[in-house]
């Protein structure tokens, strides 16, 4: 297969590239730094700076994961514009480009997040549940999904991946937390009752691969463990895995003062379940948080 990826140099994209390159697939990554793609994604992966560079080549699948990190900086108006354009703007450009091609890929797998639901409180959130609240993160995910779904009018199967909190060894979210917890500076965020839908990187990669190949898969899929945990349980399990104490909770008011609107990413929660993924037959490798953390932190 010839697979085109946007966001291929990110955490998830790199994992997919290493998996698929090992299986012998032809991989092309759209990147702002195409000269670094082979270094980051594998020697056999080609980097391109513009979609026009593959306009005349047959494509079997497109994986659309590009987007500025949502939690790296507070949400100023300029930051919101960048978050929007890097997701919705690029996806609209991608779908328009696909519409100009005579040969269409069979499937477009496009990124989204469990933030699509907004703050779900105690409600269990399967894919058939409508949005609960309409904060900025929910609006962002909704517009991202709507832009990708327009490819269906071209006869392309569209899969939307609503990703939970991705856990990876020495990367992503855990990379930021581990130094704090090692100094016993970890603790509950706010009340600690908010739900955290998490997923091991191996299952994030495995689920995307599964959905790309599963020809009847289309529409939204929650990609997170069948067993979400509350923030206080996550805090306990991470501290336990690192043989540390979690003794410094972060009050809600401190987060709101420091992060403004972005604090909702930490104080709100989603009790998501991957119902459609389970129904389709995907088998999770990691369903329990303690087992996932033990696997990821075994080298710490």
C-alpha positions in Angstrom: 0.0 0.0 0.0 1.0 3.6 -0.6 0.0 5.6 2.6 0.2 9.3 2.9 0.4 10.8 6.4 0.0 14.3 7.7 1.4 14.8 11.2 3.6 11.8 10.5 6.5 13.2 12.6 4.5 13.4 15.8 4.3 10.7 18.5 1.5 8.7 16.9 2.7 9.3 13.3 6.2 8.0 14.0 4.8 4.9 15.6 2.6 4.2 12.6 5.5 4.8 10.2 7.7 2.3 12.0 4.9 -0.3 12.0 4.0 0.1 8.3 7.5 0.5 7.0 8.3 -2.8 8.7 5.4 -4.4 6.9 6.7 -3.2 3.5 4.3 -0.3 2.8 5.3 2.7 0.8 5.0 5.8 3.1 5.0 9.5 2.3 4.8 12.1 5.1 3.7 15.7 4.5 5.9 17.9 6.7 7.1 21.5 7.2 10.6 19.9 7.6 10.6 17.2 4.9 14.4 16.9 5.2 14.0 15.4 8.8 11.3 12.9 7.9 13.7 10.0 7.2 15.5 10.7 10.5 12.3 10.8 12.6 10.1 8.3 10.8 12.5 5.8 9.2 15.1 5.7 6.4 12.5 4.4 3.9 9.9 7.1 4.6 9.7 9.9 2.1 9.1 13.5 3.2 7.3 16.1 1.1 6.6 19.7 1.6 3.5 20.0 -0.6 0.6 17.7 -1.6 1.4 18.5 -5.3 4.5 16.3 -5.0 2.3 13.2 -5.0 -0.5 14.4 -7.2 0.3 11.9 -10.0 1.0 8.9 -7.7 -1.6 6.3 -6.7 -2.7 6.4 -3.1 -4.3 3.6 -1.1 -4.9 5.4 2.2 -4.5 8.9 3.8 -3.9 9.3 7.6 -4.5 12.9 8.7 -3.0 13.6 12.2 -1.6 17.1 11.7 -2.2 19.8 14.3 -0.4 22.1 16.7 -0.2 20.6 20.2 -3.3 21.8 22.0 -1.9 22.0 25.5 1.6 23.5 24.9 0.6 27.2 25.4 -2.4 29.1 26.9 -5.2 29.8 24.5 -4.7 33.4 23.4 -6.7 34.5 20.4 -3.6 34.0 18.2 -3.0 30.5 19.6 -6.7 29.6 19.0 -6.3 30.7 15.4 -3.2 28.6 15.0 -4.9 25.5 16.6 -7.8 26.0 14.2 -5.9 26.5 11.0 -3.4 23.6 11.7 -6.4 21.2 12.0 -9.4 22.5 10.1 -7.5 24.5 7.6 -5.1 21.7 6.6 -7.9 19.1 6.6 -10.0 21.3 4.2 -7.0 21.7 2.0 -6.4 18.0 2.0 -10.0 17.1 1.2 -10.1 19.7 -1.6 -6.9 18.2 -3.0 -8.3 14.7 -2.9 -11.3 16.1 -4.8 -9.0 17.1 -7.7 -7.5 13.7 -8.0 -8.7 11.3 -10.6 -7.6 8.3 -8.4 -9.0 8.4 -4.9 -7.6 6.5 -1.8 -10.0 4.0 -0.4 -9.9 5.4 3.1 -9.1 8.6 5.0 -8.4 8.2 8.7 -8.6 11.6 10.4 -7.6 12.7 13.8 -10.0 14.0 16.5 -10.1 13.7 20.3 -12.4 12.8 23.2 -12.6 16.5 23.8 -15.3 16.4 21.1 -17.8 15.6 23.9 -16.9 18.5 26.1 -17.1 18.0 29.9 -19.1 14.8 30.2 -19.3 14.7 34.0 -20.4 11.3 35.2 -22.1 10.3 31.9 -20.7 7.3 30.0 -19.7 8.5 26.6 -20.0 6.0 23.7 -19.9 7.2 20.1 -23.7 7.6 19.8 -23.8 10.2 22.6 -24.1 13.8 21.3 -21.8 16.6 22.5 -22.4 17.4 26.2 -20.9 20.9 26.3 -19.7 23.3 23.6 -16.4 24.7 24.8 -13.5 25.6 22.5 -11.9 22.1 22.5 -15.3 20.6 21.6 -15.8 23.2 18.8 -12.3 22.5 17.5 -12.9 18.8 17.3 -16.3 19.1 15.8 -15.1 21.4 13.0 -12.1 19.1 12.4 -14.4 16.1 12.0 -16.9 17.9 9.8 -14.0 19.0 7.5 -12.8 15.4 7.2 -16.3 13.9 6.6 -16.7 15.9 3.4 -14.4 13.4 1.8 -17.3 10.9 1.9 -19.0 12.8 -1.0 -16.0 11.7 -3.1 -16.6 8.0 -2.3 -13.8 7.8 0.2 -14.4 5.9 3.5 -13.8 8.3 6.4 -12.8 7.1 9.9 -12.6 9.6 12.7 -10.3 8.7 15.6 -11.4 10.3 18.9 -8.2 9.8 20.8 -7.9 9.8 24.6 -4.8 10.6 26.6 -1.9 8.8 24.9 0.6 7.2 27.3 4.1 6.5 25.9 7.5 5.8 27.4 9.6 8.9 27.8 7.3 10.8 25.4 4.2 13.0 25.3 2.2 13.5 28.5 4.2 11.2 30.7 7.5 12.9 29.7 6.2 16.0 31.4 4.8 14.3 34.5 7.5 11.9 35.4 10.1 14.4 36.6 7.5 16.1 38.8 6.4 12.8 40.3 10.0 11.7 40.9 10.4 14.8 43.1 7.1 14.0 44.9 5.5 17.0 43.3 2.6 15.2 41.6 -1.0 15.2 42.9 -4.6 15.4 42.1 -5.8 18.1 39.8 -8.8 20.0 41.1 -11.2 17.7 42.8 -9.5 14.6 41.3 -12.9 13.2 40.4 -12.8 14.1 36.7 -12.5 11.1 34.3 -9.4 10.5 32.3 -9.8 8.4 29.2 -6.3 7.0 28.5 -4.7 4.8 25.9 -1.4 3.0 25.6 0.5 4.1 22.5 0.6 0.5 21.3 -3.2 0.4 21.3 -3.4 3.9 19.6 -1.2 2.6 16.8 -2.9 -0.8 16.7 -6.4 0.8 16.6 -5.6 3.1 13.7 -4.0 0.2 11.8 -7.1 -1.9 12.5 -9.5 0.8 11.4 -7.6 1.5 8.2 -7.8 -2.1 7.1 -11.4 -2.8 8.5 -13.4 -2.0 5.3 -16.7 -1.6 7.1 -15.3 0.9 9.6 -16.5 4.5 9.1 -17.4 7.5 11.2 -16.3 8.2 14.8 -14.4 5.8 17.1 -13.3 6.4 20.6 -9.7 5.2 20.9 -9.2 4.8 24.6 -9.0 2.0 27.1 -12.3 0.3 28.0 -11.5 1.3 31.6 -11.1 5.1 32.0 -10.0 6.2 35.5 -10.6 9.3 37.6 -7.7 11.8 37.9 -7.1 10.8 41.6 -6.7 7.1 40.5 -4.3 8.1 37.7 -2.3 10.1 40.2 -2.1 7.2 42.6 -1.1 4.7 39.9 1.6 6.8 38.4 3.1 7.7 41.8 2.9 4.0 42.7 4.6 2.9 39.5 7.4 5.3 40.2 7.6 4.4 43.9 6.8 7.9 45.0 4.2 9.7 46.9 1.7 12.1 45.3 1.3 14.8 47.9 0.8 18.1 46.1 -2.7 18.6 44.7 -3.3 21.5 42.4 -6.4 23.5 43.3 -8.8 24.4 40.5 -8.5 28.1 41.2 -4.7 28.0 40.7 -5.1 26.3 37.3 -7.8 28.7 36.2 -5.6 31.7 37.1 -2.5 30.2 35.4 -4.0 28.7 32.3 -7.3 30.5 31.8 -9.7 28.8 29.4 -7.2 26.0 28.7 -7.6 24.8 32.3 -10.7 23.1 31.2 -8.5 20.4 29.6 -7.4 19.3 33.0 -10.5 20.1 35.1 -13.1 18.7 32.8 -13.3 15.0 31.9 -14.8 12.4 29.6 -15.9 8.9 30.8 -15.4 7.5 27.3 -15.7 3.9 26.3 -14.5 2.5 22.9 -17.8 0.8 22.2 -17.6 0.8 18.4 -14.0 -0.3 18.4 -14.9 -3.2 20.6 -17.9 -4.1 18.6 -15.7 -4.1 15.4 -13.5 -6.7 17.0 -10.4 -4.8 18.1 -8.6 -6.5 21.0 -6.8 -4.1 23.3 -3.4 -5.1 24.5 -3.6 -2.8 27.6 -7.0 -2.3 29.4 -5.7 -1.7 33.0 -3.8 1.5 33.8 -1.4 -0.2 36.3 -0.4 -2.8 33.7 0.1 -0.1 31.0 2.2 2.1 33.3 4.3 -0.9 34.4 5.0 -1.7 30.8 5.9 1.9 29.9 7.9 2.7 33.0 9.9 -0.5 33.2 13.1 1.4 32.1 12.7 4.3 34.6 
